[in-house]
Amino acid sequence: MRVTARLAGALLLGAMTCGLAAPAYADQEVFRWQDPAIAESSGLVVVDGRFVTVNDSGNSADLYVVDPATGEDVDVVSWAKNQVDVEALAPGPDDSVWVGDIGDNNAVRKRITVTSVPLDGSSPTRYVLRYPGGTPHNAETLMAHPQTGQLFIVTKSPEGGEVFAAPETLDAGRPNELTSVGSVNGLLTDGAFWPDGEHVLLRGYGRAFLYTFPELKILGSWALPSQPQGEAIAVTPDEQIYLSSEGVGTPVWQVDLPEDLAEKMAGESSTSPSTSPSPSESQSAEPSPSDTASPEPDTITDLETADVGGVSLGAVLGVAGIAVGVIGGGVWWWRQRSRGDGR
């Protein structure tokens, strides 16, 4: 068995070398956060070339406005004395940003808030939102429709997310009732509309998902670059996609929409891209197994997308399967040869 063991070892090494090659995506690091106060980037928008991010619960109510050429802050904008659990940002009208204080890990908040924050430092406007029946939900995704400005929230759950629409016109003087308009796949940490208003990109910790809007039909998904805890995605008017992650000094990535999904997007058309979907017309298609989201590492194990030292565990398991096949084939070959030799 020495010859077989050596042969199998060589083949295993070759299989591992091939299987663990660099990912196929053409993504690139744009810059790294330089301010150590940016330790838990949980929301991201791009406003006139400036990158705006926010920390989540336990941090101050500040927006960090960053120059991508240096990664340094050009401004820090405060919008409140404190926050509960800010988890998302969305682009607002003119030079403003929507801040979504929508996190609720313990499912105890009957009301959540969104705040329109002008980046010029003028007074912000806060709105209270209420889920149907006052039922609490944890959420980390806030999206603003690029044509109408209407806000949408997507909940975060291992079973998938529920999409809620805010009223087209918000009232700062009373709670604004959210309306459920459909469901989507994945344990989702953020999302953004595509500039056409007819598609949305949603992200988990390791994958991104492309859906039509308002039908919420899934077109596909793809693996994202490995991040410590990827919680934010932004899409610019010129169709550039950016990602950020929690952690001090972590990079902001620019990623490309895969060609096959771009082709699917081009072939899709929405019946009413500028209106809110009704529950009856917006149920998401059943996703295929390959479209499952990467889950939160400390709550669920997903072998397809969990990372081991920056390498997909799914890739490792795939290589292991190849290795088992190679070794098993080698053993079979050796036995057949031994029988042929009369041993």
C-alpha positions as CSV (number, residue, x, y, z in Angstrom):
1,M,0.0,0.0,0.0
2,R,3.0,2.3,0.1
3,V,2.8,3.1,-3.6
4,T,-0.9,3.7,-3.3
5,A,-0.6,5.9,-0.2
6,R,2.1,8.0,-2.0
7,L,0.0,8.3,-5.1
8,A,-3.1,9.2,-3.1
9,G,-1.2,11.7,-1.1
10,A,0.1,13.4,-4.2
11,L,-3.3,13.5,-5.8
12,L,-4.8,14.8,-2.6
13,L,-2.3,17.6,-2.5
14,G,-3.0,18.5,-6.1
15,A,-6.7,18.4,-5.4
16,M,-6.4,20.7,-2.4
17,T,-4.1,23.1,-4.4
18,C,-6.7,23.3,-7.1
19,G,-9.7,23.4,-4.8
20,L,-8.4,26.2,-2.6
21,A,-7.4,28.5,-5.4
22,A,-8.3,32.2,-5.2
23,P,-12.0,33.0,-5.6
24,A,-13.2,33.7,-9.2
25,Y,-14.7,37.1,-8.4
26,A,-13.0,40.3,-9.6
27,D,-13.6,42.3,-6.5
28,Q,-11.2,44.9,-5.0
29,E,-10.5,46.7,-1.8
30,V,-11.2,50.4,-2.2
31,F,-9.9,51.7,1.2
32,R,-9.9,51.0,4.9
33,W,-11.5,52.9,7.7
34,Q,-8.8,54.9,9.4
35,D,-10.9,56.2,12.3
36,P,-10.6,53.7,15.2
37,A,-14.1,54.9,16.3
38,I,-15.5,53.1,13.3
39,A,-15.5,49.7,14.9
40,E,-18.9,48.2,14.0
41,S,-19.8,49.5,10.6
42,S,-23.4,48.3,10.2
43,G,-24.7,50.6,7.5
44,L,-23.2,52.1,4.3
45,V,-24.3,54.7,1.8
46,V,-22.4,56.7,-0.8
47,V,-23.4,60.4,-1.1
48,D,-21.7,62.5,-3.8
49,G,-18.5,60.4,-3.6
50,R,-18.4,60.3,0.2
51,F,-18.8,57.1,2.1
52,V,-21.1,57.3,5.1
53,T,-21.2,54.6,7.8
54,V,-22.6,54.1,11.3
55,N,-21.8,51.9,14.3
56,D,-24.6,49.7,15.8
57,S,-25.9,49.3,19.3
58,G,-23.8,50.5,22.3
59,N,-22.2,53.3,20.3
60,S,-22.9,57.0,19.9
61,A,-25.5,58.3,17.5
62,D,-22.9,59.5,14.9
63,L,-22.6,59.3,11.2
64,Y,-19.0,59.1,9.9
65,V,-18.5,60.8,6.5
66,V,-15.3,59.4,4.9
67,D,-13.1,60.4,2.0
68,P,-12.4,57.1,0.0
69,A,-9.1,58.5,-1.3
70,T,-7.7,58.4,2.2
71,G,-10.1,56.5,4.4
72,E,-10.1,59.5,6.8
73,D,-13.2,61.2,8.2
74,V,-14.2,64.5,6.6
75,D,-17.0,65.0,9.0
76,V,-18.9,63.3,11.9
77,V,-22.6,64.2,12.1
78,S,-24.6,63.5,15.2
79,W,-28.3,63.1,14.9
80,A,-29.4,62.2,18.5
81,K,-28.2,62.0,22.1
82,N,-28.2,58.2,21.9
83,Q,-29.4,55.3,19.9
84,V,-31.0,51.9,20.7
85,D,-29.7,49.6,17.9
86,V,-28.9,51.3,14.6
87,E,-28.3,48.6,12.0
88,A,-28.8,50.3,8.6
89,L,-28.5,53.4,6.4
90,A,-30.3,54.3,3.2
91,P,-29.8,57.2,0.8
92,G,-32.1,60.1,1.4
93,P,-33.2,63.1,-0.7
94,D,-30.7,65.8,-1.5
95,D,-27.7,65.6,0.8
96,S,-29.3,63.5,3.5
97,V,-29.2,59.9,4.9
98,W,-31.8,57.7,6.4
99,V,-30.7,56.2,9.7
100,G,-32.5,53.0,10.7
101,D,-32.7,52.3,14.4
102,I,-34.4,49.0,13.7
103,G,-32.3,46.3,15.5
104,D,-34.1,44.1,18.1
105,N,-32.2,40.9,18.9
106,N,-34.3,40.3,22.0
107,A,-37.6,41.0,20.1
108,V,-38.9,43.5,22.7
109,R,-39.3,46.7,20.7
110,K,-42.9,47.4,19.7
111,R,-41.8,50.5,17.9
112,I,-38.7,51.3,15.9
113,T,-37.4,54.6,14.4
114,V,-36.0,56.0,11.2
115,T,-34.3,59.4,11.1
116,S,-33.7,61.7,8.2
117,V,-30.3,63.2,8.8
118,P,-29.0,66.1,6.6
119,L,-25.2,65.9,6.2
120,D,-24.9,69.6,6.4
121,G,-25.6,69.5,10.1
122,S,-29.2,70.9,10.0
123,S,-31.9,69.5,12.2
124,P,-32.8,65.8,11.7
125,T,-36.4,64.5,11.6
126,R,-37.3,61.3,13.5
127,Y,-40.2,59.0,12.6
128,V,-41.6,56.2,14.6
129,L,-42.6,53.0,12.8
130,R,-44.8,50.2,14.1
131,Y,-45.1,46.6,12.8
132,P,-48.5,45.2,12.2
133,G,-50.1,44.2,15.5
134,G,-47.2,45.7,17.3
135,T,-45.3,42.4,16.9
136,P,-41.5,42.9,17.4
137,H,-39.1,41.9,14.7
138,N,-35.3,42.1,14.4
139,A,-34.1,43.9,11.3
140,E,-30.9,45.1,9.8
141,T,-32.0,46.2,6.3
142,L,-33.4,49.6,5.4
143,M,-33.9,50.5,1.8
144,A,-35.2,53.6,0.0
145,H,-36.8,53.3,-3.4
146,P,-34.6,55.4,-5.8
147,Q,-37.6,57.0,-7.6
148,T,-40.3,57.3,-4.9
149,G,-38.2,57.5,-1.8
150,Q,-40.5,55.1,0.0
151,L,-38.8,53.1,2.8
152,F,-38.7,49.3,3.1
153,I,-37.5,47.2,6.0
154,V,-36.4,43.6,5.7
155,T,-36.4,41.5,8.9
156,K,-33.5,39.2,9.9
157,S,-34.3,35.6,10.7
158,P,-32.8,32.1,10.0
159,E,-36.1,31.3,8.3
160,G,-35.7,34.2,5.9
161,G,-36.8,37.8,5.9
162,E,-40.2,39.5,5.7
163,V,-40.4,42.7,3.7
164,F,-42.3,45.6,5.2
165,A,-43.3,48.9,3.4
166,A,-43.5,52.2,5.2
167,P,-46.2,54.6,4.2
168,E,-45.2,56.6,1.1
169,T,-45.5,59.8,3.2
170,L,-44.3,59.6,6.8
171,D,-45.9,61.5,9.7
172,A,-43.5,62.7,12.4
173,G,-46.4,63.3,14.8
174,R,-47.6,59.7,15.2
175,P,-46.5,56.1,14.7
176,N,-46.4,55.0,11.1
177,E,-47.9,51.6,10.4
178,L,-45.7,49.2,8.3
179,T,-47.3,46.8,5.8
180,S,-46.0,43.4,5.0
181,V,-45.4,43.0,1.2
182,G,-43.6,39.7,0.8
183,S,-40.8,37.5,2.0
184,V,-37.3,36.8,0.9
185,N,-34.6,34.2,1.5
186,G,-31.6,34.3,3.8
187,L,-30.3,35.6,7.2
188,L,-30.0,39.2,5.9
189,T,-27.8,41.9,7.3
190,D,-28.5,44.7,4.7
191,G,-29.9,45.6,1.3
192,A,-30.2,48.3,-1.3
193,F,-32.3,49.1,-4.3
194,W,-30.7,48.9,-7.8
195,P,-30.9,52.3,-9.5
196,D,-33.7,51.2,-11.8
197,G,-36.0,50.6,-8.8
198,E,-37.0,47.3,-10.3
199,H,-34.5,45.1,-8.4
200,V,-33.0,44.9,-4.9
201,L,-29.7,43.5,-3.7
202,L,-29.8,41.8,-0.3
203,R,-26.8,40.5,1.6
204,G,-26.1,38.0,4.3
205,Y,-22.7,37.5,6.0
206,G,-21.3,35.6,3.0
207,R,-23.7,35.9,0.0
208,A,-25.6,38.5,-1.9
209,F,-29.1,37.9,-3.4
210,L,-30.7,39.6,-6.4
211,Y,-34.5,40.0,-6.4
212,T,-36.9,41.6,-8.7
213,F,-39.1,44.4,-7.3
214,P,-42.0,44.6,-6.5
215,E,-42.6,40.9,-7.2
216,L,-39.6,39.8,-5.0
217,K,-38.7,37.0,-7.4
218,I,-35.2,35.7,-6.8
219,L,-32.9,35.8,-9.8
220,G,-29.8,34.3,-8.1
221,S,-27.0,34.8,-5.6
222,W,-23.3,34.8,-5.4
223,A,-20.5,34.5,-2.8
224,L,-19.1,37.8,-1.4
225,P,-15.4,38.4,-0.3
226,S,-14.6,37.0,3.1
227,Q,-15.2,39.6,5.8
228,P,-15.0,39.5,9.6
229,Q,-18.7,40.3,9.9
230,G,-20.2,41.7,6.8
231,E,-23.2,43.8,7.6
232,A,-23.5,46.6,5.0
233,I,-24.0,47.0,1.3
234,A,-24.5,50.2,-0.8
235,V,-25.4,50.6,-4.5
236,T,-24.6,53.9,-6.2
237,P,-26.7,55.6,-8.9
238,D,-24.0,54.4,-11.4
239,E,-24.5,50.8,-10.4
240,Q,-21.4,50.4,-8.3
241,I,-21.7,47.9,-5.3
242,Y,-19.8,48.4,-2.1
243,L,-19.5,46.4,1.1
244,S,-18.3,47.1,4.6
245,S,-17.8,45.0,7.7
246,E,-17.5,45.4,11.4
247,G,-14.0,45.6,12.9
248,V,-11.5,48.4,13.3
249,G,-9.6,49.2,10.1
250,T,-11.6,46.8,8.0
251,P,-11.7,47.4,4.2
252,V,-14.5,48.6,2.1
253,W,-14.9,46.4,-1.0
254,Q,-16.2,47.1,-4.4
255,V,-17.8,44.1,-6.0
256,D,-19.1,43.3,-9.4
257,L,-22.5,41.9,-10.2
258,P,-21.9,38.5,-11.9
259,E,-22.5,38.6,-15.6
260,D,-25.2,35.9,-15.5
261,L,-27.2,37.9,-13.0
262,A,-26.7,41.1,-15.0
263,E,-28.1,39.3,-18.0
264,K,-31.1,38.1,-16.0
265,M,-31.7,41.6,-14.7
266,A,-31.7,43.0,-18.2
267,G,-34.2,40.4,-19.3
268,E,-36.6,41.2,-16.4
269,S,-39.2,44.0,-16.4
270,S,-41.4,45.1,-13.5
271,T,-45.1,45.9,-14.0
272,S,-45.1,48.8,-11.5
273,P,-41.6,49.7,-10.4
274,S,-42.7,53.0,-8.8
275,T,-45.5,51.7,-6.6
276,S,-45.6,49.7,-3.4
277,P,-46.3,46.0,-3.9
278,S,-49.4,44.4,-2.4
279,P,-49.0,41.2,-0.4
280,S,-50.8,39.1,-3.1
281,E,-48.4,40.2,-5.9
282,S,-45.1,40.1,-4.1
283,Q,-44.5,36.6,-2.7
284,S,-41.0,35.5,-3.4
285,A,-40.2,32.5,-5.6
286,E,-38.9,29.4,-3.8
287,P,-35.1,29.7,-3.8
288,S,-32.9,26.9,-4.9
289,P,-30.5,25.3,-2.3
290,S,-27.6,27.2,-3.9
291,D,-29.3,30.4,-2.9
292,T,-29.2,29.9,0.8
293,A,-27.7,32.8,2.8
294,S,-24.6,32.7,4.8
295,P,-25.8,32.7,8.5
296,E,-24.5,34.5,11.5
297,P,-21.4,32.5,12.6
298,D,-22.3,32.4,16.2
299,T,-25.9,31.3,15.9
300,I,-26.1,28.9,13.0
301,T,-23.7,26.6,11.0
302,D,-24.0,26.8,7.2
303,L,-21.4,24.5,5.7
304,E,-21.7,26.1,2.2
305,T,-20.7,29.6,3.3
306,A,-18.9,29.4,6.6
307,D,-15.3,30.6,6.4
308,V,-12.2,28.7,7.7
309,G,-9.2,31.0,7.6
310,G,-10.7,33.0,4.8
311,V,-11.5,29.9,2.7
312,S,-15.0,28.7,2.2
313,L,-15.8,25.7,4.3
314,G,-17.9,24.5,1.4
315,A,-14.7,24.5,-0.7
316,V,-12.8,22.6,2.0
317,L,-15.6,20.0,2.1
318,G,-15.6,19.7,-1.6
319,V,-11.9,19.1,-1.7
320,A,-12.3,16.5,1.1
321,G,-14.9,14.8,-1.0
322,I,-12.5,14.7,-4.0
323,A,-9.8,13.4,-1.8
324,V,-12.0,10.6,-0.5
325,G,-12.9,9.7,-4.0
326,V,-9.2,9.7,-5.1
327,I,-8.1,7.6,-2.2
328,G,-11.0,5.2,-2.6
329,G,-10.3,4.8,-6.3
330,G,-6.6,4.2,-5.5
331,V,-7.5,1.4,-3.1
332,W,-9.8,-0.2,-5.6
333,W,-7.1,0.0,-8.3
334,W,-4.5,-1.5,-6.0
335,R,-6.8,-4.4,-5.0
336,Q,-7.6,-5.1,-8.6
337,R,-3.9,-5.1,-9.5
338,S,-3.1,-7.4,-6.6
339,R,-5.8,-9.9,-7.7
340,G,-4.4,-9.8,-11.2
341,D,-0.9,-10.6,-10.0
342,G,-2.2,-13.5,-7.9
343,R,-1.2,-11.9,-4.6
